[in-house]
């Protein structure tokens, strides 16, 4: 079992706006790893991947319909504000840990290093929760993209019939294209992520301005306080809490910046900044988009009962022609989101396999000498996502049961290292980016919010509870944890002791991929 890694202090410099020059390779070597990936992500690139995965257009458009019934405009607007603040706490706590342990292993690595005892077990469960959550995220964004692609097709060719088979086919094509993009150089992925940021920002601006300037009718200002309970539950407070899931669903995947830290320049500073900027900018831009959609609603009941409520809002407010054009922006945003999801997912697989925590680890952590990317891990991520979407061939409910683990799995994986950092107290050795005296209260707030939101995701979301409306997330999550536990006690606890060290800093430096 390796000792807790100590990150070397940064060297002071008079160049740059941060006055800090950080030897990224020395930091990685101090944690026991040789450099195998290429550092081509600048600060903007690191921010871009989390901003793209959060993806306000994808998140809001895919979850807006649920929010219309669970609290309505009141929760859609003010719930967005409240949850965004809570997510900023989570991001700040994660950023501080990322500054101390900037590795592709991210959450599972830091959990293993921050635990006082049973490091292997903490690292094991965090890693598998993160893995399953990320696989679910890649599958879920592919499914959302396929849904909106078919909504566009129906608008263009009304005779088209949406089936489970057509949905799975489209998702498969999406996964193949995203895997191919991730197979090539890191520079290509970075370029696509830069494009995605501008696609999101310009696309959001076009959608908002269209909804604000074109329609002749908007709801009154007081409409933002309108409360709706269409969940079937009589308790209004419970319905309002369920509505918070709209924002929680959107704000997932910002650990992508953490996973890309071994490919980021000045990672101990740029990684936490990437996390915080992605959350902060998404919160502000998302609120503007949310307000534009809410105030553009015409017939609330008819819109809420539509198959795709945000699309119905666009049609009612702008007409079919303009709605189709804006729908292309939404679809593009979802495709970029899935691409970034797969990139993050791949780096987690690479790092987890590097420490021997996956079957066939030697295969999955290999790096292509030509592209300097973990190509085999890319195709494993695509294959696992494909397995998750196959139940959609015959049952939408079965698919939803599996991908519901996306949010719970990710947030539990976020919460474990933050909780362990709290338990470690003053023994925690922060990196150059830290929260100072606010570290503990921010981490405590983050842990409380993660626990609360995770419970929300596992409670019933609609009444009456039937096989169609039943929330299968607890069963799916329980199955994952059961398999991980059985595997742990059967073999893993004897061979996996948490993040490994490949030697002293000088020894691992000699292993760097030139």
Secondary structure, 3 states (H helix, E strand, C coil): CCCCCCCCCCEECCCCCCCEECCHHHHHHHCCCCCCCCCCECHHHHHHHHHHHHCHHHHHHHHHHHHHHEEHHHHHHHHHHHHHHHHHHHHHHHHHHHHHCCCCCHHHHHHHHHCCCCHHHHHHHHHHHHHHHHHHHHHHHHHHHHHHHHHHHHHHCCCCCCCHHHHHHHHHHHHHHHHHHHHCCHHHHHHHHHHHHHHHHHHHHHHHHHHHHCCCCCCCHHHHHCCEECCCCCCHHHHHHHHCHHHHHHCCCCCHHHHCHHHECCHHHHHHHHHHHHHHHHHHHHHHHHHHHHHCCCCHHHHHCCCCHHHHHHHHHHCHHHHHHHHHHHHHHHHHHHHHHHHHHHHHHHHHHHCCCCCCHHHHCCCCCCCCCCHHHHHHHHHHHHHHHHHHHCCHHHHHHHHCHHHHHHHHHHHHHHHHHHHHHHHCCCCCCCCHHHHHHHHHHHHHHHHHHHHHHHCCCCCCCCCCCCCCHHHHHHHHHHHHHHHHHHHHHHHCCCCCCCCCHHHHHCCCCC
